[in-house]
Amino acid sequence: MERSISKSLFFLQRLEAKISVIDRYIIVELIGPFFFGVGLFSSIGITIGAMFDLVRKVTESGLPISIAVQVFLLKMPEFIGLAFPMAMILATLMVYSQMSGHSEIVALRSCGINIYRMVIPAIILSLIVTALSFALNEVIVPNANYQSSIILEKTLDQENPPFKEKNIFYPEFGKVKQPDGSQDDTLTRLFYAEKFDGKYMKSITIVDRSQYGVDQIVSSKLATWNSAENIWDLFNGTIYLVSPNGSYRNIVKFDHQKLKLSRAPLDLAGKSRSYKQMNISQSYEYLELMRLSGNYREVIKTQVRIQQKFALPFVCIVMGLVGGALGIRPQRKANRGTSFGISVIIIFAYYLLSFITGAMGQKEILTPFLAGWLPNFLGLAVAVFLLVRAAR
């Protein structure tokens, strides 16, 4: 009995060693095509998405070549990040198709290794690439895109300041008690500044509607944010108190007046970043700013964008599984051109679906979570279906 158990343990140890060798073999085989795919797809992306525009700016706008090269290098991380999922499906499709074409899949199955076990190396590599993609898109890409934008603006328009210098407009929304006692969401305060020099707001007008109707109008020549007290300091202005019937009730002039108002107008006047220039943390800060302003449409749009930022790195896992499931099917001959074509079609279909679900999320047909994650869920379902079919 003990001898039989010893033999069984020895066999299991040998099988485990054999499987681990297979894992290492497949992962090593995947690494080469993966880096090839990253180089290929990122080169195509940056050529179409950045190089043509930079060449046009060099020839038409007089952009110095040294600046163009600098911007080109700063744009590269974005396209490398976008190339990760494409490279993942290309690598898994090529390697597993080659193994299937050389009858290695048949040999492994004859040794008792099932299809699901064979795709574990692809899952391991996909998890590593997912972590790299998340780090790249959070730490490097937003800052690189922002810096490239600043460099271009400073080079092509030296007078363009790093902030919005005219017409700062900030609406604030909240609940206002109506004459019938009900409370409705409506505009409570309207902030407008004609100019901003980086420190002072100039020619400010504030309309206060926190009560039903217009309660008061504040006009001031200068205003600055007091960070110590978290309030606004207004200078040389006038407060027009308004009666419920719309007539002026009183006029109060002041040299210095403190006003408790959100610092959102100052944030709006600062150099705003686009979606590609913000990481998740900055996106949440922008979301809070939009909530304070009451811009409901922008709130929904930002919520969808945040979910898409979370979902994007996990596309690598989906693509790794889909590529492995397609490549592991029985086939006579591996064809790299076919693998490349299939990869392009699948990636195009995924990004098209992502665009559609994102638009549906912004129209509130889907929740922000589903708008960001539905393409991943559908891709994962397709991968599982293909694996189950290949395992039969």
TISEFI-535869 format. One record per residue: x, y, z of N, C-alpha, C in turn. Coordinates in steps of 0.001 Angstrom, whole numbers, padded with zeros to 6 digits, always signed. Atoms other than C-alpha are relative to their C-alpha. Layout:
! TISEFI-535869
XYZXYZXYZ
...
END
This chain:
! TISEFI-535869
+000843-001215+000000+000000+000000+000000+000872+001257+000000
-000896-001152-000063+002765+002413+000972+000778+000174-001294
-000739-000056+001269+004632+001512-002197-000865+000602-001097
+000927-000532+001007+001553+002290-004297-000173+001510+000161
+000142-001424-000261+001129+005673-002593+001247+000758-000431
-001264-000637+000388+004811+006468-003145+000086+000156-001506
-000019-000078+001467+004474+005684-006836-000940+001100-000498
+000969-001025+000415+001402+007902-007101+000550+001397+000248
-000587-001300-000302+003163+010787-005368+001119+000341-000966
-001095-000209+000950+006186+010337-007607-000536+000399-001375
+000604-000310+001294+003954+010390-010682-000556+001428-000014
+000559-001345-000075+002187+013560-009510+001097+001061-000032
-001122-000937+000013+005531+015259-008858+000567+000142-001402
-000501-000043+001381+006726+014320-012330-000951+000761-000906
+000995-000686+000825+003482+015562-013865+000028+001505+000280
-000071-001416-000359+003714+018849-011938+001234+000656-000609
-001227-000531+000601+007298+019321-013084-000163+000161-001496
+000207-000051+001446+006260+018544-016642-000893+001183-000383
+000908-001104+000290+003400+021064-016530+000708+001336+000174
-000705-001255-000227+005615+023782-015084+000966+000296-001132
-000887-000177+001154+008074+023214-017903-000800+000478-001206
+000864-000405+001111+005221+023527-020380-000414+001467+000151
+000365-001401-000254+004109+026777-018736+001136+000936-000400
-001146-000853+000319+007594+028232-018997+000239+000047-001501
-000223+000069+001459+007888+027078-022592-000980+000916-000738
+001014-000794+000704+004610+028701-023674+000188+001489+000297
-000195-001408-000343+005294+031939-021774+001178+000589-000755
-001172-000473+000758+008745+032244-023361-000349+000191-001469
+000428-000117+001393+007159+031629-026759-000899+001217-000217
+000914-001135+000129+004576+034349-026081+000717+001344+000072
-000663-001284-000245+007058+037053-025033+000490+000650-001287
-000521-000552+001256+008698+037469-028452-001081+000625-000863
+001090-000593+000793+005464+037935-030452-000689+001163+000698
+000623-001111-000722+004105+040181-027690+000773+001295-000225
-000802-001213+000212+007007+042646-027957-000016+000425-001469
+000132-000319+001424+006787+042411-031729-001314+000746-000245
+001297-000650+000161+003096+043332-031514-000021+001394+000601
-000064-001329-000611+003779+046240-029145+000704+000976-000931
-000735-000865+000919+006368+047631-031542-000784+000305-001264
+000744-000167+001246+004192+047079-034597-001205+000927+000177
+001240-000761-000161+000883+048443-033299+000262+001414+000524
-000302-001349-000493+002419+051364-031380+000605+000860-001101
-000575-000746+001119+004408+052367-034478-001087+000482-000956
+001107-000376+000880+001280+052329-036616-000839+001105+000642
+000833-000977-000690-000696+054240-033986+000635+001371+000087
-000641-001307-000168+001862+056968-033355+000265+000668-001347
-000182-000585+001333+002488+057422-037081-001287+000686-000464
+001288-000557+000438-001206+057961-037805-000486+001078+000969
+000592-000889-000995-002107+059685-034541+000820+001204+000376
-000827-001117-000460+000851+061988-033970+000979+000508-001057
-001081-000430+000891+003587+062014-036608-000495+000895-001130
+000515-000796+001115+001482+063325-039502-000347+001418+000450
+000370-001316-000519+000150+066174-037343+001236+000823+000334
-001226-000719-000335+003643+067076-036105+000737+000464-001259
-000632-000391+001268+005041+067091-039658-000710+001207-000592
+000768-001143+000509+002235+069443-040676+000324+001269+000789
-000333-001173-000823+003031+071757-037746+001417+000502-000288
-001373-000407+000331+006736+071743-038678+000027+000777-001306
-000037-000624+001327+006067+072660-042302-000885+001240-000097
+000954-001103+000147+003084+075002-041875+000090+001041+001116
+000009-000923-001141+003433+076531-038399+001389+000347+000508
-001357-000319-000408+007204+076634-038088+000421-000626+001315
-000386+000683-001225+007424+074200-035171+001425-000521-000132
-001378+000493+000079+011129+073526-034449+000048-001526+000040
-000108+001456+000071+012203+069973-035241+000327-000590+001365
-000352+000504-001328+013719+069575-031763-001231-000106+000901
+001237+000034-000780+010349+070425-030184-000915-001114-000511
+000826+001068+000580+008566+068076-032593+000465-001370+000475
-000548+001272-000486+010892+065231-031563-000360-000208+001469
+000335+000080-001430+010272+066012-027887-001472-000363+000188
+001428+000303-000088+006499+065988-028361-000273-001428-000471
+000155+001350+000527+006777+062797-030412+000335-001041+001074
-000404+000932-001055+008616+061036-027565-000998-000003+001157
+000984-000070-001074+006062+062282-025024-001318-000674-000389
+001225+000649+000473+003236+060891-027165+000118-001520-000031
-000205+001440+000149+004770+057417-027366-000661-000840+001094
+000618+000847-001042+003575+056103-023934-001485-000259-000224
+001430+000197+000240-000071+056634-024892-000247-001112-001006
+000213+000995+001053+000215+054539-028036+000569-001363+000386
-000503+001278-000518+002319+051884-026298-001068-000646+000877
+001075+000522-000837-000478+051527-023735-001159-000547-000814
+001071+000490+000871-003062+051180-026505+000406-001258-000750
-000492+001167+000750-000860+048574-028207+000033-001264+000846
-000098+001183-000860-000747+046255-025169-001092-001037-000279
+001029+001005+000288-004167+044588-025750+000143-000587-001404
-000177+000486+001372-003496+044358-029506+001145-001016-000069
-001148+000903-000002-000108+042766-028889-000331-001299+000721
+000351+001198-000769-001640+040347-026378-000781-000988-000852
+000775+000922+000832-004164+038917-028820+000837-000522-001166
-000863+000448+001090-001592+038788-031616+000947-001091+000482
-000962+000968-000529+000922+036907-029429-000668-001336+000287
+000664+001261-000347-001537+034336-028092-000533-000702-001246
+000528+000597+001231-003132+033798-031496+001120-000640-000824
-001118+000535+000777+000237+033308-033207+000592-001246+000650
-000675+001112-000686+001763+031007-030573-000892-001239+000056
+000878+001167-000101-001256+028770-030019-000366-000550-001376
+000241+000488+001367-001956+028595-033758+001193-000811-000491
-001205+000735+000396+001646+027530-034339+000064-001350+000710
+000000+001264-000744+001381+024891-031607-001045-000954-000557
+001048+000843+000574-001860+023628-033113+000409-000517-001370
-000433+000408+001335-000415+023591-036640+001101-001036+000018
-001093+000984-000130+002614+021587-035441-000419-001206+000826
+000569+001138-000742+000339+019121-033593+000466-000067+001450
-000411-000004-001410+001752+020169-030201-001210-000035+000916
+001215+000026-000803-001770+020724-028889-000525-001426+000103
+000463+001395+000003-002725+017194-029900+000874-000845+000921
-000920+000765-000840+000372+015820-028183-000250+000276+001483
+000258-000339-001393-000361+017690-024967-001320-000602+000486
+001288+000574-000390-003968+016522-024942+000103-001503+000168
-000207+001439-000137-002810+012944-025442+000706-000348+001312
-000664+000199-001291-000730+013366-022257-000937+000293+001166
+000972-000251-001052-003887+014241-020336-000130+001448+000412
+000092-001422-000323-003478+018037-020326-001158+000600-000793
+001179-000507+000700-006805+019672-021120+000224+001419-000531
-000092-001302+000659-007448+022838-023083+000086+001139+001017
+000018-001074-000989-008174+024953-020007+001362+000172+000668
-001329-000072-000618-004805+024077-018505+001014+000634-000942
-000963-000525+000978-003036+025046-021714-000014+001523-000103
+000074-001456+000140-004269+028633-021639+000443+000738+001267
-000457-000659-001229-003003+029293-018091+001238+000862-000244
-001127-000901+000288+000358+030623-019430-000435+001321-000628
+000518-001236+000605-001589+033126-021528-000649+000892+001054
+000631-000772-001069-003566+034166-018437+001064+000649+000882
-001081-000535-000840-000365+034602-016402+000636+001227-000663
-000601-001123+000716+001218+036818-019061-000980+001164-000112
+001011-001060+000105-002060+038725-019481-000125+000789+001293
+000065-000687-001292-002164+039508-015762+001190+000938+000190
-001193-000848-000105+001397+040836-015873-000150+001231-000892
+000176-001117+000933+000609+042977-018928-001088+000946+000490
+001057-000834-000558-002587+044222-017257+000545+000935+001073
-000612-000831-001044-000580+045448-014254+000891+001077-000610
-000856-000982+000674+001943+047139-016554-000831+001069-000692
+000875-000938+000700-000856+048723-018578-000634+000986+000979
+000614-000876-000997-002553+050086-015455+001004+001030+000516
-001032-000915-000492+000707+051569-014157+000360+001042-001056
-000358-000914+001090+001544+053079-017537-001065+001060-000203
+001098-000926+000262-001893+054642-018028-000300+000923+001178
+000249-000831-001176-002014+056028-014474+001151+000945+000314
-001162-000752-000454+001526+057245-013855+000662+000801-001114
-000818-000602+001055+003135+058052-017199-000832+000710-001060
+000738-000517+001163+000574+058606-019965-000664+001358+000249
+000663-001307-000180-001536+061463-018436+000987+001170+000073
-000980-001080-000119+001505+063554-017470+000740+000245-001305
-000692-000151+001284+003256+062875-020780-000884+000741-001001
+000922-000690+000907+000156+063962-022746-000161+001469+000392
+000156-001375-000474-000236+067061-020573+001232+000833-000334
-001235-000718+000293+003416+068048-020970+000140+000283-001493
-000083-000215+001448+003274+067591-024740-000943+001112-000438
+000961-001066+000322+000191+069831-024879+000544+001364+000411
-000561-001263-000493+001890+072541-022780+001150+000460-000892
-001151-000346+000845+005055+072418-024901-000465+000542-001342
+000516-000463+001290+003085+072784-028132-000617+001389+000127
+000658-001297-000172+001023+075689-026771+001028+001109+000220
-001015-001018-000274+004072+077543-025470+000830+000307-001235
-000838-000195+001186+005990+077026-028701-000761+000713-001109
+000769-000553+001114+003220+077900-031150-000708+001301+000357
+000680-001217-000425+001604+080656-029072+000579+000425+001341
-000704-000382-001220+003928+082281-026522-000870+000797+000958
+000836-000838-000850+001163+084550-025211-001141-000772+000646
+001090+000786-000569-001165+081714-024285+000352-000417+001425
-000372+000305-001385-001091+081526-020440-000483-001385+000411
+000411+001324-000475-001417+078269-018463-001294+000050+000801
+001284-000094-000678-004892+079317-017338-000972+000741-000919
+001019-000706+000769-008151+080624-018730-000039+001439+000467
-000159-001399-000418-007774+084419-018742-001234+000858-000220
+001184-000818+000250-011209+085582-019888-001264-000830+000197
+001349+000562-000052-014882+084883-019218-000072-001303+000800
+000139+001146-000895-014809+082536-016222-001429-000035+000494
+001432+000111-000260-018346+081318-015788-000239-001253+000838
+000228+001143-000888-019436+079093-012885-001428+000036+000552
+001343+000093-000571-023064+078110-012194-000008-001017+001154
+000119+000915-001136-023888+076492-008846-001464-000343+000187
+001379+000450-000079-027015+074413-008456-000287-000583+001392
+000409+000556-001285-028955+073303-005382-001509+000048+000131
+001446+000006-000248-032399+072951-003847-000454+001366+000524
+000561-001294-000394-034447+076136-003515-001467-000206+000385
+001378+000131-000478-037660+076347-001511-000921+000897-000809
+000966-000724+000820-040579+077370-003686-001126+000565+000871
+001107-000587-000783-043597+079459-002580-000992-001030+000520
+000946+001025-000451-045730+076306-002316+000597-000957+001027
-000644+000831-001012-043248+074772+000139+000862-001120-000555
-000805+001059+000603-041695+072296-002306+001423+000506-000261
-001389-000333+000284-037968+072191-003052+000390-000568-001362
-000382+000398+001347-036698+072081-006613+001483+000252-000204
-001397-000220+000395-033188+071697-008010+000044+001111-001037
-000073-001126+000926-032376+074995-009666+001304+000756+000211
-001207-000815-000115-029628+077568-010152-000059+000819+001289
-000028-000731-001272-028660+078957-006716+000965+001180-000025
-000975-001090+000044-025658+081111-007571+000702-000016-001360
-000669-000126+001288-024034+082396-010732+001214+000906+000170
-001257-000740-000152-020384+083516-010719+000565+000289-001391
-000598-000382+001278-018878+085463-013617+001141+000977+000247
-001149-000912-000059-015434+087061-013901+000430+000303-001427
-000357-000415+001359-014439+089045-016958+001425-000378-000353
-001404+000303+000271-010685+088469-016601+000629-000705+001197
-000761+000661-001051-008156+086417-014612+001475+000081-000381
-001424-000168+000299-004422+087159-014339+000884-001059+000660
-000741+001038-000684-003421+084036-012473-000102+000100+001501
+000177-000213-001433-004056+085521-009027-001333+000658+000320
+001214-000765-000276-006924+088004-009171-001037-000196-001103
+001138-000095+000895-010343+087700-010741-000368+001479-000104
+000313-001412+000200-011403+091037-012244-001402+000151-000594
+001364-000317+000463-014829+092584-012888-000934-001182+000250
+000798+001159-000414-016812+090002-010947-001450+000395+000200
+001427-000151-000263-020572+089667-010911-000519-001330+000550
+000548+001206-000629-022306+087189-008579-001493+000210+000217
+001454-000051-000168-026044+086584-008777-000407-001084+000984
+000393+000934-001065-027440+084966-005620-001482-000328-000127
+001383+000449+000117-030609+082905-006080-000283-001114+001017
+000164+001057-000997-030361+080782-002931-001394+000016+000632
+001412-000083-000370-033838+082036-001988-000825+000023-001289
+000848-000022+001191-036807+081948-004351+000111+001365-000671
-000247-001236+000715-036084+084569-007010+001413+000497+000265
-001319-000584-000203-033014+086821-007064+000025+000715+001338
-000075-000574-001336-031974+087710-003521+000960+001186+000043
-000960-001095+000033-028871+089835-004143+000944-000163-001189
-000984-000021+001081-026355+090818-006804+001256+000669+000551
-001265-000521-000500-022704+091336-005882+000878+000341-001197
-000910-000446+001059-020422+093358-008134+001297+000450+000658
-001284-000316-000616-016704+093662-007400+001059+000167-001079
-001078-000221+000966-013609+094962-009198+001040-001107+000053
-001019+001031-000163-011245+092339-007763-000486-001060+000973
+000279+001088-000937-011518+088974-006050+001167-000979-000050
-001065+000991-000070-008949+086446-004863-000382-001063+001013
+000337+001120-000887-009150+083074-003162+000887+000030+001235
-000703+000018-001279-008179+083048+000524+000101-001457+000454
-000162+001428-000308-006764+079559+001032+000058-000268+001496
-000088+000192-001450-006221+080082+004784-001389-000162+000617
+001352+000042-000552-009935+080640+005451-000992-000699-000925
+000874+000657+000987-011335+078866+002350-001217+000854-000367
+001056-000923+000425-013333+081906+001297+000567+000902-001098
-000424-000982+000997-013230+084594-001390+000090+001378+000654
-000140-001400-000406-011918+088090-000640-000353+000884-001188
+000445-000910+001049-013755+090712-002716+000404+001427+000370
-000472-001363-000244-012473+094290-003092-000732+000992-000923
+000586-001115+000755-014099+097573-004183-001246-000426-000766
+001204+000478+000663-017594+096417-004859-001279+000537+000593
+001335-000431-000415-021314+096859-004356-000900-001217+000107
+001004+001054-000172-024060+094597-003032-001379+000616-000226
+001353-000464+000298-027510+095126-004517-000985-001006+000607
+001005+000854-000624-030201+093668-002237-001318+000160-000744
+001199-000012+000844-033350+092725-004140-001205-000477+000801
+001248+000388-000667-036900+092572-002812-000669-001136-000764
+000696+001102+000682-039184+089621-003604-000736+000423-001258
+000712-000454+001191-041072+091778-006127+000936+000425-001131
-000970-000305+001051-037844+092412-008063+000591+001383+000079
-000536-001355-000116-037183+096004-006959+001199+000014+000943
-001160-000122-000879-033958+097159-005310-000456+000362+001412
+000353-000257-001388-034259+097050-001528+001046+000871+000686
-001090-000748-000626-030870+098428-000560+001268-000173-000839
-001288+000061+000686-027412+099154-001948+001093+000214+001034
-001089-000072-000976-024275+098498+000109+001324-000017-000738
-001329-000043+000604-020820+099566-001037+001031-000526+001011
-001023+000528-000897-017709+097895+000390+001388+000123-000641
-001398+000037+000443-013923+098097+000178+000555-001415+000041
-000439+001391-000150-013373+094530+001375-001154-000809+000569
+001102+000848-000428-015953+091794+001688+000416-001463-000162
-000286+001430+000069-015578+088076+002477-001261-000738-000425
+001147+000737+000530-017820+085655+000617+000289-001494+000071
-000155+001457-000088-018266+081971+001415-000566-000626-001265
+000356+000590+001290-018290+080343-002008+001058-001036-000352
-000935+001054+000401-016699+077234-003469+001159+000582-000805
-001140-000445+000786-013225+077603-004970-000077-000536-001437
+000171+000562+001335-014608+075901-008104+000290+000995-001128
-000348-000940+001075-014364+079137-010180+001506+000087-000248
-001451-000036+000148-010613+079175-009485+000505-001262-000694
-000393+001256+000649-010307+075512-010470-000362+000013-001477
+000408-000086+001399-012230+076189-013663+000908+000933-000791
-000883-000945+000679-009923+079100-014452+001388-000589-000222
-001295+000641+000182-006867+076888-014016+000042-000767-001299
-000176+000733+001259-005451+075015-016962-000683-001358+000099
+000739+001256-000078-007990+072233-017441+000656-001066-000862
-000576+001131+000726-006829+068822-018540-001100-000732-000754
+000947+000808+000747-008514+066740-021169-000055-001396+000601
+000172+001368-000502-009656+063159-020572+001301-000794-000083
-001244+000752+000175-006375+061767-021912+001121+000504+000900
-001047-000592-000826-004380+064037-019610-000267-000168+001490
+000339+000208-001408-006020+062902-016354+000092-001476+000357
+000072+001355-000507-005446+059784-014313-001302-000169+000779
+001273+000262-000676-008208+058214-012204-000221+000964+001159
+000119-000915-001131-007501+060358-009139-000396+001400-000462
+000329-001323+000533-007584+063573-011175-001396+000023-000610
+001351+000093+000560-010749+062375-012916-001050+000105+001096
+000934-000113-001128-012466+061986-009537-000067+001434+000521
+000000-001408-000418-011408+065521-008583-000828+000849-000966
+000784-000725+001007-012857+066829-011839-001485-000336+000136
+001393+000411-000191-016031+064813-011197-000635+000767+001154
+000522-000743-001148-016450+066479-007800-000236+001465-000363
+000154-001384+000448-015936+069881-009417-001265+000164-000836
+001198-000061+000824-018656+069146-011960-001268-000181+000834
+001150+000159-000893-020989+067991-009187-000313+001299+000730
+000203-001274-000671-020455+071269-007350-000625+001027-000929
+000539-000966+000964-021219+073217-010507-001414-000365-000450
+001328+000424+000414-024354+071159-011127-000110-000354-001467
-000006+000360+001413-023303+070268-014680-000268-001497-000121
+000407+001405-000078-025243+066999-014781+000540-000813-001171
-000467+000724+001182-024283+066012-018325+001493-000315+000092
-001438+000215-000147-020591+066457-017608+000294-001000+001120
-000150+000990-001072-020991+064435-014402-000145-001405-000555
+000230+001323+000594-022414+061474-016333+001151-000377-000925
-001097+000261+000932-019740+061777-019015+001277-000379+000748
-001204+000280-000773-016957+061833-016419-000090-001353+000697
+000181+001307-000630-018404+058818-014583+000257-001131-000999
-000244+001004+001037-018373+056857-017838+001490-000091-000308
-001435-000020+000295-014784+057936-018563+000809-000691+001091
-000718+000634-001113-013643+056818-015116-000125-001516-000076
+000180+001445+000122-015145+053365-015577+000793-000565-001178
-000798+000440+001150-013476+053112-018984+001483-000050+000348
-001396+000020-000431-010139+053973-017361+000301-001231+000840
-000172+001215-000791-010621+051149-014875-000009-001247-000890
+000206+001202+000813-011706+048697-017570+001095-000222-001038
-000943+000115+001109-009044+049440-020199+001136-000992+000246
-001101+000959-000172-006103+047520-018635-000442-001459-000045
+000475+001379-000050-008256+044393-018182-000367-000543-001379
+000194+000477+001374-008779+044241-021938+001102-000991-000363
-001121+000900+000296-005377+042521-022000-000349-001445+000356
+000398+001355-000395-006822+039528-020121-001013-000558-000989
+001025+000445+000951-009825+039353-022435+000633-000381-001329
-000620+000274+001284-007665+039554-025545+000916-001225+000061
-000832+001184-000149-005240+036958-024195-000817-001275-000064
+000864+001181+000014-008085+034506-023627-000625-000228-001378
+000611+000141+001337-009770+035212-026967+001034-000508-000997
-001044+000455+000918-006481+034815-028851+000391-001443+000237
-000326+001392-000307-005646+031602-027020-001096-000947-000439
+001121+000859+000376-009132+030174-027596-000100-000175-001512
+000031+000106+001462-008990+030956-031326+001189-000798-000535
-001196+000664+000504-005439+029716-031791+000090-001455+000342
-000146+001376-000474-005842+026471-029881-000864-000986-000783
+000847+000888+000807-008420+025119-032323+000842-000816-000962
-000762+000825+000949-007258+022265-034572+000104+000698-001358
-000233-000603+001315-005714+023617-037782+001250-000612-000610
-001083+000683+000699-003340+022327-040396+001294+000807-000017
-001202-000798+000186-000952+025226-040798-000176+001377+000639
+000032-001331-000619-000123+028367-038828+000362+001061-001026
-000233-001079+000946-000292+031573-040832+000052+001321+000765
-000163-001237-000767+001098+034773-039277-000841+001139-000573
+000811-001044+000615-000675+036981-041797-001458-000118+000415
+001377+000223-000435-004005+035408-040880-000175+000422+001453
+000051-000389-001414-003250+035889-037171-000050+001513+000146
-000007-001455-000057-002490+039565-037760-001349+000555-000434
+001293-000486+000490-005684+040073-039768-001117-000221+000995
+001027+000294-000997-007853+038368-037162+000142+000925+001209
-000249-000892-001141-006216+040442-034409-000535+001392-000274
+000464-001339+000352-006959+043699-036223-001524+000064+000006
+001467+000020+000051-010600+042720-036814-000593-000024+001409
+000522+000119-001366-011154+041730-033166+000207+001303+000769
-000279-001259-000699-009479+044885-031831-000928+001106-000501
+000899-001007+000560-011509+047052-034215-001412-000193+000538
+001342+000283-000507-014720+045305-033115-000119+000393+001470
+000039-000344-001424-013828+045789-029449-000098+001511+000190
+000014-001453-000192-013083+049513-029743-001282+000628-000552
+001286-000474+000501-016201+050035-031849-001095-000232+001035
+000975+000309-001047-018274+048292-029168+000199+000907+001207
-000303-000882-001124-016518+050350-026482-000507+001422-000265
+000499-001326+000372-017364+053557-028356-001530+000051+000112
+001470+000039-000028-021031+052515-028681-000513-000034+001432
+000462+000089-001390-021418+051521-025013+000307+001290+000763
-000310-001280-000630-019665+054731-023950-001024+001060-000341
+001030-000951+000418-022127+056792-025982-001338-000315+000664
+001255+000392-000669-025030+054796-024518+000038+000365+001485
-000132-000410-001398-023684+055492-021034-000224+001487+000170
+000171-001450-000089-023541+059235-021692-001453+000412-000263
+001427-000255+000233-027136+059070-022953-000873-000628+001079
+000668+000627-001142-028023+057166-019740-000860-001200-000411
+000640+001262+000377-029213+054119-021672+000616-001131+000815
-000715+000931-000868-026570+052163-019729+000536+000758+001201
-000651-000617-001154-025183+052827-016283+001471+000234-000336
-001429-000216+000267-021612+054225-016203+000832-001268+000148
-000748+001246-000196-020359+050866-014874-000128-000914-001208
+000203+000864+001167-021921+048871-017715+000594+000620-001258
-000567-000677+001174-020838+051471-020267+001493-000245-000103
-001437+000226+000021-017215+050947-019238+000394-001463-000091
-000420+001394-000154-017186+047213-018525-000706-000987-000927
+000758+000939+000836-019752+045672-020911+000840-000609-001122
-000840+000640+001027-017233+045187-023790+000916-001083+000570
-000837+001023-000639-014957+043290-021375-000801-001245+000344
+000838+001143-000367-017802+041114-020132-000381-000814-001241
+000364+000700+001234-018910+040289-023679+001207-000736-000593
-001207+000650+000500-015331+039553-024738+000362-001223+000815
-000278+001144-000869-014858+037283-021738-000976-001141-000273
+001004+001026+000316-018092+035441-022565+000341-000703-001318
-000404+000589+001280-016914+034918-026157+001197-000918+000192
-001190+000816-000248-013548+033607-024909-000369-001323+000670
+000430+001216-000693-015222+031127-022536-000739-000930-000956
+000736+000809+000986-017569+029958-025308+000960-000719-000955
-000953+000605+000918-014650+029362-027682+000845-001075+000671
-000785+000997-000726-012655+027508-025024-000804-001268+000239
+000875+001160-000221-015591+025236-024151-000187-000776-001293
+000176+000654+001304-016121+024525-027842+001267-000733-000429
-001255+000642+000385-012422+023765-028394+000311-001208+000872
-000289+001105-000924-012352+021462-025354-000815-001248-000296
+000857+001162+000286-015046+019154-026765+000733-001028-000864
END
